[in-house]
């Protein structure tokens, strides 16, 4: 599945063949934006290739990762995690959002979020998306609000950063109900 937005790098669902590029980009993310993630670069660097392949997922499994490509290089990514539990199958988790610094401010993040929304909406029975972001990450907060996410709570002192303890902002987005034929 490809997501084309005029003037934007092409976005597509990542596959196992993209594991090396995905690992490299995400390790960059953990290094460049350590406060945005609850995992450290050192923790993820230790993961075997099989972990990265599982994290990428597939269009039909319990995880789907999307990537924005510029000149054959992965420059941005976002992932969706789906629940296998019957009581929580209706909601998906948005995670691992990152755009390289050279690509920021050009709409790549927005295009990735729109692609993630489309991917989630294409799955049967997904009614809502949830995410967290680190308190104080105003660019991410603006991006998520721009596509309709609303804040419903803040977990105080959720992560320890070099700057001290920071909260995690919890946000949700209700997807449109699927239309049924009359």
trRosetta pair geometry for C-beta under 8 A, 3 or more apart (Angstrom, degrees):
i j d omega theta_ij theta_ji phi_ij phi_ji
1 12 6.7 159 88 -150 51 71
1 13 5.1 57 52 -10 91 118
1 59 5.9 119 2 -112 119 138
1 119 7.0 137 102 -104 148 93
1 122 7.8 179 -131 62 160 170
2 10 6.2 -28 -161 -172 110 108
2 11 7.1 134 -165 81 59 53
2 12 4.7 -29 -105 -96 69 96
3 10 7.6 140 70 -170 56 60
3 11 4.2 -28 64 77 104 107
3 12 6.9 -178 17 -80 74 42
3 66 7.3 9 15 -156 132 133
3 111 7.3 154 122 172 117 89
3 114 7.2 163 176 102 137 90
3 115 3.8 179 52 -112 173 108
3 118 6.3 144 -109 58 124 144
3 119 7.9 -75 -55 -47 132 95
4 8 7.8 159 -169 66 44 100
4 10 6.2 -23 -100 -121 75 80
4 11 7.7 -168 -72 35 32 78
5 8 4.1 22 79 27 100 135
5 11 7.4 26 6 8 100 116
5 107 7.7 -133 118 141 137 121
5 111 4.6 -141 35 -126 149 112
5 114 6.9 86 -71 73 140 142
7 107 7.4 41 108 67 107 145
8 11 7.3 -16 128 -23 120 102
8 68 7.3 -77 164 -142 99 120
8 106 8.0 147 -115 130 73 94
8 107 5.9 -101 -94 107 107 110
8 108 6.4 149 -150 -100 99 58
8 111 4.3 139 -161 -86 158 162
9 68 4.5 92 85 175 119 93
9 69 5.4 -168 167 71 114 41
9 70 4.4 -75 -104 -69 137 79
9 75 6.2 98 21 46 173 126
9 76 7.5 137 62 26 134 110
9 103 7.5 -37 -6 -141 135 133
9 108 6.3 19 26 -117 108 106
9 111 7.6 151 52 89 69 153
10 68 7.3 157 84 -149 36 57
10 69 5.4 -19 67 52 86 101
11 66 5.6 28 176 171 104 111
11 67 6.7 179 -146 89 65 34
11 68 4.9 -30 -91 -91 86 69
11 69 7.6 168 -90 8 35 76
11 111 6.0 -179 -31 140 138 104
11 112 6.2 178 -119 -98 142 59
11 115 4.5 -106 120 -69 146 163
12 66 7.0 -176 97 -149 21 75
12 67 6.5 -21 61 59 65 80
12 69 7.3 -7 19 -6 99 120
13 58 7.6 62 158 -164 129 40
13 59 5.1 15 -173 -73 171 95
13 64 6.0 -54 -136 -168 111 99
13 65 7.1 110 -160 76 63 49
13 66 5.8 -50 -99 -98 48 70
13 119 7.0 131 -83 -115 106 134
14 18 4.2 -110 -158 70 96 148
14 22 5.8 78 -166 -72 156 131
14 56 4.8 -104 107 -155 115 111
14 65 4.4 -29 38 93 122 101
14 66 6.6 -172 -13 -108 87 15
14 67 4.9 77 -67 -12 105 115
14 77 7.3 8 -37 -130 139 115
15 18 5.6 105 54 4 56 100
15 56 6.9 89 -175 145 8 138
15 58 7.3 42 -118 -110 70 76
16 19 5.7 -6 -168 -35 51 113
16 53 4.7 27 -126 -140 91 107
16 56 6.5 169 -83 70 45 144
18 21 5.1 -62 -168 50 73 111
18 22 5.2 76 132 -29 91 106
18 56 6.5 145 74 -129 101 147
18 67 6.4 -156 -178 0 152 156
18 74 6.9 105 -167 -69 110 139
19 22 5.6 -59 -141 40 28 112
19 23 6.1 31 160 -22 66 106
19 49 5.8 76 142 -165 143 89
19 52 4.6 111 -161 113 98 116
19 53 5.0 -32 -93 -75 136 74
19 56 6.2 -103 -91 -25 75 141
20 23 5.8 -50 -144 34 27 111
20 24 6.4 27 155 -18 61 108
20 49 7.9 -16 -73 -127 71 110
21 24 5.8 -56 -149 37 30 113
21 25 6.3 26 156 -16 65 107
21 67 7.5 66 114 -150 120 160
21 73 7.5 -174 -146 -155 120 49
21 74 4.2 120 156 0 116 130
22 25 5.9 -57 -146 39 29 107
22 26 6.1 21 159 -13 66 111
22 52 6.1 152 90 -179 112 111
22 55 7.6 179 137 92 136 111
22 56 5.8 160 20 -85 177 110
22 65 6.6 54 -130 133 140 153
22 67 6.9 -106 -90 -78 90 134
22 74 6.5 -86 -76 153 50 174
22 77 6.6 98 -132 -98 84 161
23 26 6.1 -63 -144 42 26 105
23 27 6.2 27 158 -20 65 107
23 44 7.9 178 -151 155 79 105
23 49 7.5 -68 -54 -117 150 66
23 52 4.7 -34 -72 -120 104 154
24 27 6.0 -54 -146 35 26 109
24 28 6.6 30 152 -19 60 105
24 74 7.6 126 71 59 102 119
25 28 5.5 -55 -156 35 33 116
25 29 6.5 38 147 -24 66 103
25 67 7.8 136 32 -130 165 113
25 74 4.9 -89 -45 108 142 115
25 75 7.6 -162 -120 -112 129 11
25 76 7.8 -162 -171 -85 142 11
25 77 5.9 114 114 -5 142 127
25 98 6.7 158 153 94 98 126
25 100 7.4 -87 -141 -60 97 98
26 29 5.1 -44 -147 31 40 118
26 30 6.5 40 154 -18 67 99
26 44 6.5 -114 125 165 111 154
26 52 8.0 -177 38 -127 141 105
26 77 7.1 -54 -68 60 87 145
26 96 6.6 -32 -115 -153 115 109
26 98 6.9 145 -109 31 56 150
27 30 5.8 -49 -147 35 34 110
27 31 6.4 31 152 -15 64 108
27 41 5.6 81 -157 -146 72 97
27 44 6.2 -163 -93 102 75 119
27 45 6.1 77 -121 -81 121 83
28 31 5.7 -63 -150 41 31 109
28 32 5.7 11 162 -6 71 117
28 98 7.7 147 89 155 90 144
28 100 7.1 -2 126 -104 144 88
29 32 6.2 -62 -130 47 24 98
29 33 5.7 -36 -172 41 65 105
29 36 7.4 -83 172 75 94 128
29 37 6.9 94 131 -37 101 137
29 96 7.6 89 102 -161 167 69
29 98 3.7 -57 -108 -118 131 161
30 33 7.5 -64 -106 63 13 67
30 34 6.3 48 176 -102 54 67
30 37 5.7 -65 -109 51 75 153
30 39 6.5 -61 -115 102 124 85
30 40 6.2 103 -179 178 121 31
30 41 3.7 157 112 -75 120 75
30 44 5.7 178 -35 29 162 137
31 34 6.9 -8 -148 -60 15 92
31 41 4.9 46 -62 -74 74 151
32 101 6.8 -131 -174 -38 146 111
33 36 4.0 3 145 11 112 126
33 37 6.9 97 105 -9 88 95
33 98 6.8 -170 35 -120 139 104
34 37 6.8 -79 -158 45 36 93
34 40 6.9 17 -144 -124 104 70
34 41 7.3 -70 -100 -20 97 98
34 161 6.9 138 113 -139 98 95
34 162 7.3 60 89 -8 136 108
35 134 5.1 -176 148 127 87 171
35 136 7.8 -36 142 76 142 117
35 137 7.4 179 109 -66 107 109
35 159 7.4 144 -154 103 63 134
35 161 4.6 26 -108 -122 94 143
35 162 7.8 -92 -68 26 100 84
35 163 7.1 1 -92 22 136 115
35 166 6.5 46 -163 26 109 160
36 98 7.6 131 106 -90 149 92
36 133 7.1 -28 -146 -152 79 77
36 134 5.5 -125 -111 9 39 123
36 137 6.1 89 -102 -97 89 151
36 140 7.2 140 -130 -45 114 154
37 40 7.7 163 100 -74 112 27
38 158 7.8 -69 -100 140 114 101
38 159 5.6 -131 -112 -98 77 127
38 168 8.0 -5 -70 -87 114 136
39 43 5.1 -117 -170 75 91 135
39 44 5.7 84 142 -46 126 105
40 43 4.7 103 58 2 80 100
40 44 7.2 -161 93 2 45 87
41 44 6.0 -66 -148 46 32 103
41 45 5.8 40 154 -31 70 108
42 45 5.7 -48 -139 30 28 115
42 46 6.9 29 159 -20 58 105
43 46 6.3 -67 -167 30 28 110
43 47 7.6 37 142 -35 61 97
44 47 5.5 -34 -160 4 48 118
47 51 3.8 -96 180 70 112 150
47 52 6.4 126 116 -45 120 81
48 51 5.4 113 59 -2 64 97
48 52 7.8 -130 106 2 43 87
49 52 5.6 -57 -156 37 43 111
49 53 6.3 43 149 -21 73 104
50 53 5.6 -51 -145 36 34 113
50 54 6.4 35 155 -18 65 104
51 54 5.8 -57 -151 38 30 110
51 55 6.2 33 150 -23 65 107
52 55 5.4 -51 -145 35 33 115
52 56 6.6 40 153 -25 64 99
53 56 5.8 -48 -153 27 32 113
54 57 7.2 31 171 -70 40 57
54 63 7.5 77 155 39 59 142
55 63 6.5 -96 -171 138 33 161
55 65 6.9 48 131 -48 74 138
55 79 7.2 -48 165 -124 83 161
55 96 7.9 121 170 -72 115 158
56 63 7.1 128 106 113 21 116
56 65 4.6 -86 -144 27 57 132
56 79 7.9 -123 -127 -112 34 120
57 61 4.7 -152 -166 75 90 119
57 62 6.5 -125 -128 72 123 50
57 63 2.9 -158 -61 88 142 82
57 64 5.1 -96 97 -70 130 31
57 65 6.0 133 37 -9 95 83
57 79 7.4 120 16 -155 124 108
57 81 8.0 -177 -54 -104 152 61
58 61 4.3 84 45 0 93 109
58 63 7.7 77 20 75 48 65
58 64 6.8 -47 96 -99 22 74
59 64 5.8 60 -110 -117 38 119
59 119 7.5 -119 -136 -151 81 106
61 64 7.3 154 59 -62 78 71
61 82 7.8 167 121 43 48 118
62 81 6.6 18 150 -162 80 68
62 82 4.9 -132 -151 65 56 87
62 83 7.5 61 -149 -98 105 7
62 84 5.9 -41 -102 -52 131 96
63 79 6.2 -3 -172 -179 99 113
63 80 6.8 163 -154 86 51 56
63 81 5.1 -14 -102 -106 85 67
63 82 7.0 -153 -68 17 37 78
64 79 6.8 166 87 -157 45 65
64 80 4.7 1 55 53 92 103
64 82 7.7 46 -3 -18 94 108
64 119 5.6 -158 117 161 149 138
65 77 6.1 1 -179 -169 102 113
65 78 7.5 174 -152 91 62 35
65 79 4.3 -26 -101 -102 78 94
65 80 7.7 -166 -76 23 38 63
65 96 7.1 -36 -122 91 104 146
66 77 6.5 161 84 -150 53 62
66 78 5.5 -7 56 60 101 79
66 79 7.3 179 17 -87 67 42
66 80 7.9 44 -11 -7 101 96
66 112 6.2 158 101 -151 119 82
66 115 5.1 166 -180 118 160 126
66 116 6.0 -140 19 -74 141 76
66 119 6.5 -153 -58 -27 128 153
67 74 4.9 -47 -170 -136 130 105
67 76 6.9 149 -158 83 55 53
67 77 4.9 -18 -102 -97 72 88
68 74 7.3 106 70 -158 49 58
68 75 5.4 -64 98 67 96 86
68 76 3.8 12 37 55 120 103
68 77 7.2 -141 15 -63 75 45
68 99 7.3 8 44 -117 139 92
68 103 7.4 150 105 171 135 157
68 108 5.2 137 137 -163 172 104
68 111 6.6 93 -100 92 129 117
68 112 5.7 -82 -38 -73 117 102
69 72 6.7 5 -177 -111 112 14
69 73 6.7 145 -155 69 68 35
69 74 6.0 -40 -98 -94 71 49
69 75 6.8 128 -127 11 20 89
70 73 5.7 -32 70 63 72 90
70 75 4.6 18 13 -16 112 142
70 103 6.8 -166 -19 -95 150 126
74 77 6.6 18 174 -53 114 108
75 99 6.8 27 140 -156 79 69
75 100 4.8 -81 -162 16 76 121
75 102 7.5 -85 -150 73 118 96
75 103 4.7 110 158 -42 124 154
75 108 6.7 -72 111 -158 111 156
76 98 6.5 -163 -143 100 60 54
76 99 3.9 -1 -108 -108 113 75
76 100 6.6 -111 -64 4 71 74
76 103 6.0 -121 -46 100 112 149
76 108 4.8 161 -22 152 159 120
76 109 6.7 -137 -153 -79 144 55
76 112 5.4 -116 135 -59 123 140
77 96 6.1 -42 116 137 105 104
77 97 7.4 -160 98 -131 56 32
77 98 5.8 7 52 54 82 85
77 112 7.1 149 -167 -141 9 139
78 94 6.5 -13 180 -165 110 95
78 95 7.8 143 -167 77 66 28
78 96 6.3 147 -143 90 35 78
78 97 4.5 14 -106 -101 93 75
78 98 7.8 169 -73 20 60 52
78 112 4.6 128 -4 159 122 116
78 113 6.7 115 -49 -80 173 52
78 115 7.6 140 53 75 121 100
78 116 4.9 -65 109 -63 133 135
79 94 7.4 144 81 -158 49 47
79 95 5.3 -33 71 73 99 75
79 96 4.2 33 15 48 111 128
80 92 4.9 4 -171 167 104 131
80 93 7.0 142 -160 73 52 48
80 94 6.1 -25 -100 -98 68 58
80 95 7.8 140 -98 25 22 73
80 116 5.9 155 -55 -156 109 96
80 119 6.2 -167 0 103 148 122
80 120 5.7 -170 -129 -76 153 97
80 129 7.7 -71 -126 -126 104 109
81 92 6.4 158 74 -166 43 76
81 93 4.4 -14 56 57 100 103
81 95 6.3 10 -7 18 112 120
82 89 7.2 33 175 -147 94 63
82 92 5.2 -34 -92 -109 68 94
82 123 7.1 -117 -97 162 144 168
82 126 7.3 -80 -117 -93 109 116
83 88 4.1 -38 111 105 169 101
83 89 5.3 -127 84 -87 95 43
83 91 6.7 33 5 68 124 75
83 92 7.7 -149 -4 -97 78 48
84 89 7.2 10 -160 -92 12 95
85 88 4.7 36 77 36 110 98
85 89 6.4 -153 80 -47 49 77
86 89 5.9 -28 -138 -12 26 120
88 91 5.9 -59 -175 42 75 102
89 125 6.2 11 126 122 104 129
90 125 5.7 -92 -105 159 70 87
90 126 6.5 146 -168 -129 44 32
90 127 4.4 -3 175 20 105 108
90 128 6.7 45 132 23 89 85
91 126 7.3 107 -108 -151 15 73
91 127 6.8 -47 -74 61 62 80
91 128 4.8 -21 -112 73 88 92
91 129 7.1 159 -162 -94 73 21
91 130 5.9 30 174 -10 120 110
92 120 5.1 -144 42 -128 151 117
92 123 7.7 97 -55 54 138 145
92 126 5.5 1 -20 -145 114 124
92 128 7.6 -177 27 96 65 48
92 129 5.3 -25 70 -111 88 73
92 130 7.4 179 89 25 40 74
93 129 7.5 138 -107 -162 15 67
93 130 5.4 -34 -107 72 65 91
93 131 6.8 126 -167 -87 63 56
94 97 6.8 25 155 -45 101 113
94 116 6.1 73 -121 161 112 148
94 129 5.4 44 -30 177 109 115
94 130 7.0 -172 16 83 80 36
94 131 4.1 -36 64 -77 101 116
95 131 6.8 178 -70 -128 56 87
97 109 7.1 66 178 -144 113 96
97 112 7.0 140 -139 116 91 137
97 113 7.6 21 -125 -76 132 87
97 131 7.8 23 -13 -151 128 142
97 140 7.1 127 94 -132 135 112
99 103 5.1 -116 172 89 100 110
99 104 5.4 130 105 -80 117 76
99 108 4.9 137 -138 97 135 119
99 109 4.8 -96 -22 -67 145 87
99 112 7.1 -156 -71 -3 107 145
100 103 4.8 74 66 13 86 107
100 104 7.4 -137 95 -29 43 83
101 104 5.7 -39 -150 3 37 118
103 106 5.9 -92 -177 39 57 124
103 108 4.6 5 154 1 113 159
104 108 7.2 -89 -93 43 34 112
104 109 7.0 28 -125 -25 71 117
104 139 7.7 8 -165 179 126 154
107 110 4.9 -55 -158 44 65 116
107 111 5.7 69 142 -26 84 100
108 111 5.7 -55 -147 37 31 111
108 112 6.4 34 153 -20 65 104
109 112 5.7 -53 -149 35 31 112
109 113 6.4 29 154 -18 65 105
109 143 5.2 -58 133 -130 127 148
110 113 5.7 -53 -147 36 32 110
110 114 6.3 33 154 -19 65 105
110 143 6.4 -137 -77 -144 70 95
110 146 6.7 -50 -113 100 107 137
110 147 7.3 166 -143 -57 75 111
111 114 5.7 -52 -146 37 32 112
111 115 6.4 33 153 -19 63 106
112 115 5.7 -57 -149 38 31 112
112 116 6.3 32 152 -20 66 105
113 116 5.5 -51 -147 35 34 113
113 117 6.4 37 153 -20 65 103
113 143 6.3 170 -35 162 151 104
113 144 7.3 -162 -126 -99 146 52
113 147 5.0 -143 138 -32 131 160
114 117 5.7 -51 -148 35 32 113
114 118 6.4 32 152 -17 64 105
114 147 6.8 -151 -74 -117 65 129
115 118 5.6 -54 -147 38 32 111
115 119 6.2 34 153 -21 66 105
116 119 5.6 -52 -144 36 31 112
116 120 6.3 29 157 -16 65 106
116 129 7.7 97 136 -132 107 154
117 120 5.9 -56 -146 39 29 108
117 121 6.1 25 156 -17 65 112
117 129 7.3 -93 -106 -20 70 155
117 147 6.4 -149 -49 175 142 131
117 173 7.6 -64 -111 117 106 149
117 175 7.4 166 -161 -109 85 102
118 121 5.8 -57 -141 41 29 110
118 122 6.3 33 156 -27 63 107
119 122 5.9 -56 -151 29 28 113
119 123 7.4 28 152 -22 59 100
120 123 6.1 -56 -163 24 37 110
120 126 5.0 -132 175 130 82 153
120 129 5.7 6 -175 -75 173 116
120 175 6.5 -144 117 -79 111 146
121 126 6.8 -125 -95 79 28 115
121 175 5.4 -177 -96 -161 87 132
121 176 7.2 30 -132 45 123 87
123 126 4.7 60 80 -13 105 125
124 178 7.7 -10 -135 -48 61 158
126 129 7.7 37 167 -64 112 77
126 175 6.2 42 117 26 83 155
127 174 6.7 -23 158 -151 78 74
127 175 5.7 -156 -166 47 29 97
127 177 7.3 9 -126 -99 94 65
128 172 5.7 2 178 -173 121 106
128 173 6.4 162 -158 82 71 47
128 174 5.2 -36 -100 -106 94 51
128 175 6.1 -154 -83 1 33 83
129 149 7.5 -76 90 -96 105 100
129 172 6.8 157 83 -155 50 56
129 173 4.7 -4 55 54 98 100
129 175 6.8 84 -16 -47 91 101
130 170 7.1 -15 -167 -168 100 88
130 171 7.1 155 -155 86 53 51
130 172 5.1 -20 -100 -100 73 80
130 173 8.0 -166 -71 21 34 68
131 144 6.6 -135 70 -124 139 139
131 149 6.8 -38 39 -131 114 149
131 170 7.8 163 87 -151 41 48
131 171 5.4 -16 63 63 85 97
131 172 7.9 167 21 -82 64 39
132 155 7.7 -18 -138 21 133 118
132 158 7.9 -117 176 141 141 166
132 168 4.4 10 -178 173 125 113
132 169 6.4 150 -158 72 65 48
132 170 5.5 -27 -99 -95 85 59
132 171 7.3 158 -95 17 34 77
133 137 5.1 -114 163 62 113 130
133 140 4.7 -178 -146 118 148 135
133 141 6.3 -161 85 -69 149 72
133 144 6.9 -152 -21 -14 141 149
133 168 7.1 151 71 -158 24 68
133 169 5.1 -20 62 56 79 103
133 171 7.2 10 7 2 100 121
134 137 5.0 85 69 -19 81 120
134 159 6.6 -61 -112 43 107 135
134 161 7.7 75 -156 -55 143 140
134 166 5.4 35 -167 125 100 137
134 167 7.6 133 -160 84 54 45
134 168 6.3 -45 -100 -105 46 63
134 169 7.5 34 118 10 5 89
135 154 6.5 59 -82 -150 118 121
135 166 5.1 -161 49 -180 99 92
135 167 4.0 54 -27 63 137 87
135 168 6.9 -103 -27 -72 84 16
135 169 5.7 125 -81 -38 66 96
136 166 6.6 -81 14 -146 121 126
137 140 4.3 8 132 29 115 118
137 141 6.2 141 94 -23 70 90
138 141 5.4 -55 -141 38 35 115
138 142 6.2 36 160 -20 68 103
139 142 5.9 -55 -149 35 30 110
139 143 6.4 31 153 -20 64 106
140 143 5.6 -54 -148 35 33 113
140 144 6.3 27 158 -15 68 107
141 144 6.1 -57 -145 39 28 106
141 145 6.2 26 157 -16 63 110
141 169 6.9 16 -99 79 106 163
142 145 5.9 -59 -145 41 28 110
142 146 6.2 35 155 -30 64 107
143 146 5.7 -56 -152 27 28 114
143 147 7.2 6 159 -3 61 103
144 147 6.5 -67 -156 41 33 96
144 149 4.0 -39 163 46 95 140
144 171 5.6 72 150 112 142 167
145 148 7.6 116 -172 -18 33 6
145 149 6.0 -86 -81 65 37 81
145 150 7.6 74 -118 -90 76 44
147 173 7.1 -16 114 -111 90 154
148 173 5.0 90 104 -136 97 113
149 171 4.1 47 167 158 118 126
149 172 6.6 154 -149 76 78 17
149 173 4.6 -66 -91 -58 64 104
150 171 6.3 164 78 -152 27 83
150 172 6.4 -29 58 62 78 69
150 173 7.2 132 9 -85 72 58
151 154 7.5 6 -176 -55 118 84
151 169 5.8 -52 -126 -176 111 106
151 170 7.0 105 -155 77 64 53
151 171 5.3 -46 -91 -94 51 84
152 170 5.6 -60 63 102 84 101
152 171 6.9 139 8 -115 81 31
152 172 5.8 9 -9 10 131 109
153 169 7.9 165 94 -156 42 48
153 170 4.6 4 64 46 84 120
154 167 4.7 31 173 158 103 140
154 168 7.0 163 -158 79 60 41
154 169 5.4 -24 -105 -102 84 60
154 170 7.0 -160 -82 11 31 81
155 158 4.3 73 105 -73 109 120
155 167 5.8 165 81 -161 49 82
155 168 4.6 -1 52 53 105 93
155 170 6.8 76 -18 -33 94 108
156 165 8.0 46 161 140 70 118
156 167 4.8 -41 -113 -97 37 110
157 165 4.1 0 -132 166 81 134
157 166 7.5 110 -115 55 33 14
157 167 6.5 -7 -17 -80 30 68
158 165 7.9 131 34 -175 36 88
158 166 6.9 -48 50 97 80 60
158 167 5.5 78 2 -149 101 39
158 168 3.8 -46 54 -8 166 103
159 165 7.2 157 83 -150 38 59
159 166 5.6 -20 65 61 88 88
159 168 6.6 86 -11 -55 101 101
160 164 7.5 -76 -149 173 63 27
160 165 5.7 -35 -101 -94 61 67
161 164 6.5 -3 63 55 82 32
161 165 7.5 145 21 -103 76 16
161 166 5.4 17 3 -2 124 119
163 166 7.1 48 79 -51 105 114
